[in-house]
Amino acid sequence: MRYLPHTEAELTSMLRAIGVEDVDSLFDAIPQNARLEGPLKLEASLDEASLMEHLSSLAEKNNAASMMSFLGGGMYDHHIPPAVDQLLLRSEFYTAYTPYQPEVAQGTLQAIYEFQTIVCELFGNEVANASMYDGASATAEAVMMARRVTRRGHCILSSGLHPDYIATTQTYVAGIANADELSTVPIADSGQTDLEALRAQIHDGTAAVVVGYPNFLGCVEDLEAIATIAKSHGALLITATQNPYAMSVLTPPGNYADITVGEGQALATTPQLGGPGVGLFACRNAHLRQMPGRLVGETLDQDGERGYVLTLSTREQHIRRERATSNICTNHGLIALSLAIRTSMLGKQGFQEVGRICLSRAHYLRQKLLETGLFEQPYSAPTFNEFVLRSTRGSAADFIDAAARRGVLAGIDLGRYRPEWNADVLMAVSEKRSRAQLDRFVDVVVNM
């Protein structure tokens, strides 16, 4: 398809239709002192050889790739086989855009359909969409969907939910509602959502309760108890899962939750400066027509052959305009495909095996670190591959900096999120961390 620019006559006609004289008038809302008054002060461009040398010199300064990582908090260092990247290099995948024309996009549509099926199996819900941007946007869209389904405004977010998910949801809702439409409920001493505080906050105008599963602190929430409280007031339960590998050992959230969302990065790609991610989104059949994003359906063509089409795509760029279920115009299709390929390679048995390895090694490391006497365990709730330890000798930031100087990315300083977490370190363990590496980490801690 060629790009055909507008003619001057067409531009003039369009400007006249909206009542402005020229294109510059469209930018009148931007304050004069915020406008660029000259060319950007950029250095002169480099020739190819010089540019390659410059980039190589920059890369040599980065030693993080060779460091042993225990970072988590929504981005996890799991193994992604080279075969996944090789399959993604197929031209029909990496050049494909939105498959609006099913006649020429059956392969892409089938791949997306398989992705949706995998998400349903992971979360135990009935229907899934063809991905969102990331876990944060999926959570925010779930809250918006719950408001539409229940025709209520108030939503309760657990303080144990990922802080970025909370901030993104607040930003979404702020554009259409009052600040008091969202409230947060604290966590208990166990690290789980405080059920008594939840009972005190929820009311018959509450649309949904949103919790992490596991939550940001790695703690596994009691979904059955939370669902009971939510449903007693007619509210929906939304769960947000940061690491889908947790579903290898936990009860599927769809057993209790009406909308299940999450971040699929751990099953799709390695961490790369915080992204890219892929938002997972599933729900019950009863709420299907309020689901945001795009959905691929399976049907039969006029010859009775199985085929796939985009369906129920009530997005603003299609038929619904301002009444669309979402203003997200696209999805992370390539990362969703990567997740489908990786999960298919693992199979059910392989998926469960990876989960068991992560669980056992995380518990091993936590116990070994506690035995050093340098940490306390602040929360008693069960965990999967991620947990919080509280430093008994100084701040979390000091500990993390000291470990980094010895070649270990020890975890996330939770003090960056809340002052009361100043001594808390969030650590994650994947199947890539061998027993020898875990023991080396403990030795690093002891000899600091």
N, C-alpha and C positions, 0 to 999 in steps of 0.2 A: 504494500500500500504506500503510495507516494504522499508526501506532505505538501499540501497546496496552501500557501499563505493567502491571507485576505488581500484584496485589492484596496487601493486608497478609497475608491468609491464605497466599497463595503464597510470599511472602517468608519467613514463619515456617516453612513446610514445608521450604523450601530450606535455611534456616539450621540447622534441626534435623537435616537429612540429613547436613550436613558437621560437625555437632557444635559449633556455636557459638551463643551466645545472641542476639547482635545484630550489625548490620552493622559497628558500631565495632570489634568484636572482630577483624574481618578486617585491621585496621590495627595490631594489637599489635606486629608485627615492626618498625614504624617507631619509632626512639628518640624519647622524649618531647621531647628538646631539638631535634629536627628537625621537629617539628610546628608548624603555624601556630596560634597561640593567639588570634588576633583577625583582623579584616578586613585585607585588604591596604591599604597606605598609598598609595592612588592619588589623583591629583588629581581634582577634580570634572569631570564630563563636560562636553563642549562642545556647543553647538547646531551644526547643520549648517553654517551660514555661517562660524562661528568655526573649526570644524574644518577646513574647506577652506582658509581663510586660513592657519591654522597649518601644514598640510601643504605648502602652496605656499612658505611661508617656509623650511621645512626643505629642500625640493627645490632652492631657489635656492642653498643652501650647497654643493650637490654639483656639482662641475665635471668629474667623471670622464667623464661621457657625451660631453663635447666634446673629450676628450683623445685623441690618437692612441695606439692600444693595440698593444703587442707582447707582451701577456700570453698564456700558454699553460698548460702543465703540467696538462692534462686538461680545460681549458675554453677554447674557441677562438672568435674573433670572425669567423665566416664570414657571408656574405650569406644572409639568409632572406627570400625575396620576400613582399610583403604578401598575395599570393594564398594563401599557406600559412595565415596567420592567418584569412583570410576563410573558407576551407573548414573550419577548425577550429571556427568559430562556428556551424556548422550544429547545430541543437539535438539531432539524433540522436547526435552525437558528444560534445558537451561535457556532456550530461546523462546519458550512458550509464554504467551500472555493469557489473559482470561479466556477460557474456552467458550465464548459466546456461540460459536457455530459448532454444534455437536457433530455435524457430518464430517468435519475434519479434525476433531479433537477427542475421539473416543479413547485413545490411550491415556491422555491427560485426565479425562473425566473418570476413567476407571481407577487410575492411581489415587485420585482424590476420594473416590468412593471407598477404596480400601482403607485410606487414612481414617475416614469417618468411622468405619467399622471397627478399626483398632481402638480408637478413642472410646467408643461405646463399650468395648470389652474391658478396657482399662478401668473405666470409671463405673461400670455397671449401670449405665443409664441407657435409655431407649433410642435416642437419636442424637447425632453430633453434627456440627457444621464443618465447613471445609477450612477451618482454622481462623485464628485472629492474629493480631500483631504479636502479642506476647501475653504472659500471665497477668500483668497489670491491667492492660486494656480489656482482657477477657473478664476480669473481675468487675471492672467498672461497667462493662456492657451487661453483665449479669444483674447488677443492681438496677440498671435502667430497665432491663427486661422484667424484673420482679415488680417494679413500680407499675409497668403496663399491665401485667397479668392480674395483679391484685387491685389495681386502681387506688393504691395508697401511696403515700409519699415517704413516710419515715422508714429508715433502714438502720440497723444496728451492726456496727463493725467491731469484731473482737480486737482488742489491743495486741493480741498475739498474731494477727494477720501481718503479712510482710509490710513494713512501713511504706515502701514504694507503691504497693497495691492500694494502701489506704490513701496516700496522697493523690494517686491517679483517679481514684473514685471520687474523692472530694472535688477535684478539678472538673470532672464530668458533671457532677450534680450541681456544682455552683453555677453553671451556666443556665440552669433551668429551674432552680428551686432555692429556697431559703437555706441558710447555713444550718438551722436547727432540724432540717430534714435528715441529717446524718448524725448519729451519736456513736460513741465508742464505749465498750464495756471493758473493764480491766481484766487482767489475768489473775488467777489465784496463786497461792504459794506453790502449787503443783506445777505451774507453768501452763496450765490449761485455762480456758475461758472460765471466769468466775460465774458459776450458775446462779448464785443468789443475786448477784448484781444484774445478771441478765433478766431474771424474773422481775426485778424492781423496775427495769427500764422498758421492757416490752409492753405493748398495749394493743388494743384492737385496731389502731391505725398504722401498725407496723407492717411494712411490706415484706421485709426479709431480714434474716440474721445471717451474717457472713463470717465464716471462720476458716482458718488455715487447717489443712489436713495432709501431713503434719503442719503445725504452725511455724512461724518464723524462727522460733526458739528450738525447733526440732521436736516439740512435744506433740503426741498424738491426742487429738481431742476426743471427748466422749460424745460422738455424734448422736447416739441414740437418745441421750439425756437432752441434748440441745434441740434435737428435732421434736421431742415431746413438748418442750417449752414453746418452741416456735409455732407448732401446729395447734396448740391450745388457744392461740390468739389468731389463727388463720394466716400466719405469716409463712413465707417460704424459707427453706434452708438452702444456703449457697455455700459450697466448699471450694477452696482454692488450694491446689496441690502444686508445690514448687518443683518437686522431683517425682516424675511418674514411676520411677523404680520402686517407690514406696508401695505401690499397688501390688507388688509381688508378694508382700507379706501381710498387708492390712486388708481389712474388710472393705470392699468397694464402697466408696461414698454414696453411689447411687442407691444403695440399700436404704438410705435415710434422707439424702438431699434431693431437692427438686431440680436444682441447677448445679452442675459440677464443672468447674473450670480449672485451668492450670497452665503451667509452663512446660513445654515439651523439649526444651533444649537438651536435657540430659540424654535423651534418646535419639537426638538428631545431629548434633554437632558439638565440637569442643568449644570451651569458652574462648571468646575472641574479643577482648576489651569490652566485656559486658554484653555482647550480642553476637549475631542476631538470635532472637528467640522465635518461638512459634506458640501462639495461644491456643490452648485446647478448650473446647466448649461443648458440653452435652447437657441434655435436659430430658424431662419426661415428654411423652408423646402429646399429652394434653396441652403443653405449652409451645408446641412446635411452631405455630404461626407467629409467635412473638420472638422467635430466635433471631439474633442479628447475624449479619454476614451472609455468605452464600452457602447453598446446600446442593449436593449432587444426588439425584435420584436415579433409581434403576427402573427401566420400563421395557416395553417390547415395541419394535418398529412394525411397519405395515406388513412385513414378511414373517412376523412372529419371532424375530431374532432379538436377543437381549441387547439393550443399548443404554447409554447413560446421558443424562441431560442436567443442566442447571435448573433447579426448581425452587419455588417459593423465595425467589431472590427479591424480596421487597426492600430494595436498597434505594437510596435517594437518586442514583443515577439511572434507575430503571423506571418503574411505573408509579412509585409511591410519592416521590418528591419529598415534601416536608412531612409527610406522614410515614416515612420510612422507619423501619425498626432500628436502623443504625446509620451513622454517617461514615463508617469505615468503608472506604471505597475499594479496598483490595485485601489480600491476605499474604502471609508468608508461604506461598505455595511450594517453593523449592525446599524450604526447611521442613515443611509438612511431608513432602515426598521423602526426604532423607529419613524422617522418623518412621515412615511406613516401611522403607527398605530395611533399616536397622532392626526394627521390631520383628519383621518377617524373618530376617536372618537368625535372630535369637530363638524364635519359637516360644511356646509357652514354657517348656522345661528350662530353656536357656535363660529366659527372662526371670523366672523364679530363682534360678541358681545364682544369677548376678545379685539379686536382692538379698539372698541369704548370706552371700559373701560380704556385702556392704554392711549388713546388720551385725554379723559376728565380729568383723574387724573394727567397726566403730565402737562396739562395747568393749573390745579388748583394749583399744587405745585409751578410752576413757578411764577404765580401771587402772591401767598402768600409770596414767598421769595423776590420778587421785592418790596412788600409793607413794608418789614423790613427796606429798605433803605441801606442794606448792599451789594446789588448787582445791576448791570446794565445789560440790555439786549443788547448785542453787535450786534445781527443780527436780521433783520426784516422778513426774509423769513418764510413761514409756516413750521411747524414741526409736527412730529408724536408723539412718546413717549420719544424723546430724545432732549435735548436742552442745550445750553451753557449760563452760567451766568458769568459775570465778577465781581470779588470781588472789592469792593471800599475801603477795609481796609486790605491791605497786599496781599501777594501772594496766589495763589490757593493751593500750597503745605501746607502753614501754616493753612489755613482753613480746609483742608482735615485731617491733623494730629489732629487738635483740635476736629473735629467731631468724629474721630475714638476713641479718648479717652473717648468719651461719648456714645459709642456703635453704631455709625452710619458710614457706608461706604458711604461718601457723593458724590462720583463721581470720575472722572479721572482728574488729573492735566494735562492740555494740555501744560503746560510749558515744559514738558518732550519731546515734539515734536518740538516746535518752541519757541524761546525766546520771540517773540511778543505776545505769548499766556500765558505769565507767570501768569496772574491774572485770567485766564479763567478756569472754571470747567465744564466738560461735565457730565450731570446728565441724568439718564434713569429711567423711572417709568414703572413697569409692573402691571398686574392685581393682583399680590400678595401683593402689597402695599395698604393697606386699607386707608380710609380717616383718621382714628385715627392715623395711622402711619405717614401719611403725616403731620398732625398737630403736632405730636411729633417731627418730623424733624425740623419744623419751630421753635418750642419752644427751641430745642437744639441750633439752630443758634442764636436766640435772646439772649439766656442766656450764650453765650460763653464769 
